[in-house]
Amino acid sequence: MLLILNKKPYLIILIAIVLQACSSSSRYKINQDHGPSDPVDVSDIKNAIPKAEPRSKYGNPKNYKVLGKWYSVMPSSAGYTEKGIASWYGKKFHGHRTSSGETYNMYAMTAAHKTLPLPTYVRVTHLENGRSVIVKVNDRGPFHNNRIIDLSYSAAKKLGVTAKGTGAVEVSAINPETYRKKQPYQPKIKRPSALSTYPVKNQYKLFLQVGAFNSQKNAHKLHKRLSRMFKQQQIHSDFASEKNIYRVRIGPLASVAIADKLSVYLNKKGIPTAQIVID
C-alpha cells in the first residue's frame, strides 16, 4: 500500500519501500485473509513485554495518506486510551514488511494502528468477555472505516476476536518504565478454564455516531432527518450534550455488522461521517 507523506512527491519511492505493510505483490495471491491452515494453540503465547525503545526510523511520518485520506501520527502515546472496534490480520501479511520495517509474524503479539507512534505498547481489553492482552504496535492500519486497531492473529485469537472477525475493545497505551515498576511477583498457578476466567457479558453499548455539533439546533435538524429515514420501532436515534457538544447517535445496535451496513447506507444517503462509538 502506497502512503503519501507531507505532499512531497520525491518521498514516494522511499515510502513505497519502507511503509508497505501491504505492498508486496505475492500476498495478493490470497484473495481473502485468514489464519493458519492448521489449528494453533495460542494459550502459551505470552504477552508482549513493554520496554523502552527508540521511535522507528520508518513508519513515523508527521502525516501520511492512504486511500485518499490523510492521517497525522501522534507525537506521543502518553495518556492514550480509546474504545472502538478491533479487527485482525493473518496469513495474507505473514512474513511481509510492516510499516516499522519489522517483519509481520501473525503468531507474535503485535498490532497495527493508524496514528500511534511506532513502536507503542498497548493493553487491549475485549469489552464483551473481559479478556486482555498486551501487544506491540509496529504497523500502520487498519484503513477500514470504523476500526481502531488491527491485531495479529495470535492476539485476536487470545481475545476471542477471530471467530466474528471484529470485537469491541478498549485500547490503552502503556508506559514501559512505570509498567515494569508496577509488576508484582506472581507465582505460577494452574491455568483456570476459559469458562471460569472469562464470563461472557457485554459491558458496553454500541452506537453509530452520525454527527457532533456545537449547535443544538443543528443536532435537532440531523435528528429529525434520521427520524424520517428510519421507523421508530426499528432503530432509535437520540442526542446528548456534553461540554456544549451535541452528539447525534443511532442505537444501541446489536452488532458491528449492523453498524457497518448502516454506515454504508447513510453514506449513500449523503451522510458520510458516521462513526462507531462505544459507551
Secondary structure, DSSP 4 states (H G I P E B T S, - for coil): ---B-TT-GGGHHHHHHHS-TT--GGGGGSSS----SS----TTPPPP-----PPPSSS--SEEEETTEEEE--S--TT-EEEEEEEEE-TTTTTSB-TTSSBP-TTSSEEE-SSSPSSEEEEEEETTT--EEEEEEEE----STT--EEEEHHHHHHHT-TTTS-EEEEEEE--HHHHHHH-------PPPPHHHH--------EEEEEEEES-HHHHHHHHHHHHHHS-TTT--EEEEEETTEEEEEEEEES-HHHHHHHHHHHHHTT-TT-EEEE-
